Amino acid sequence: MDRGAEPLTESYFYILLCLYRGPNHGYGIMRQTLALSEGHVRIGSGTMYGATGNMMKKGWIEECPVQEADRRRLYRLTEAGRQALLDEIDRLRHLTAAADSMMIEREEKCGIKRRAM
């Protein structure tokens, strides 16, 4: 992971994650994010289109060609976007592994029963 890179916002993370499955339009990404996050993350249209514009500038996503009759913009992940997503997943895994290690050590030391995940 590029240690100089900033962590992704939840919106950016879910947009990239949704596009990892294949091209999608903004409304589809918004619906899929709500489902994947089990209702915890809701991307509004303003956030969606601001984020997609910024991610296109970064080279993480690009618009797919669509037929003229279709007014929806269809986005797809670029290789740079795929790498940004994978880097973020690695960062999150490292954070949760560190937290698990610390918590397990503390729970064992204090005889605390670990809560179910």
Secondary structure, DSSP 8 states (H G I E B T S, - for coil): --TTS----HHHHHHHHHHHTS-EEHHHHHHHHHHHTTTS----HHHHHHHHHHHHHHTSEEE----TT--S-EEEE-HHHHHHHHHHHHHHHHHHHHHHHHHHHHHHHHT------
